[in-house]
Amino acid sequence: MFIQGNLQVIFDALYAMGVIDPVLKMDWSEVNDEIVRDPAALEDAVNVVNSCSGDYQELLMRLKALDKKRLSFIALEVAREFAEFQDRSELH
């Protein structure tokens, strides 16, 4: 499952909420392990993000209702998808 829409809008919302800096300081391998143990939590969080259709205000409101774990999962997924996009862009 992938995040749909503008990743920058999602990043900006997460950054405004103060989610990005703590995630940057985390051990990402531990977060990845937790995603493997609880993939439904990532899927739920991605569904929440995708349901906002890029509406920043709606996204902020919906993200604020998520727990810290799901917010971390979304932040890591945004970083992963940004990196994959960058890799594809550099190949062309």
Disulfide bonds with the S-S distance in Angstrom:
none
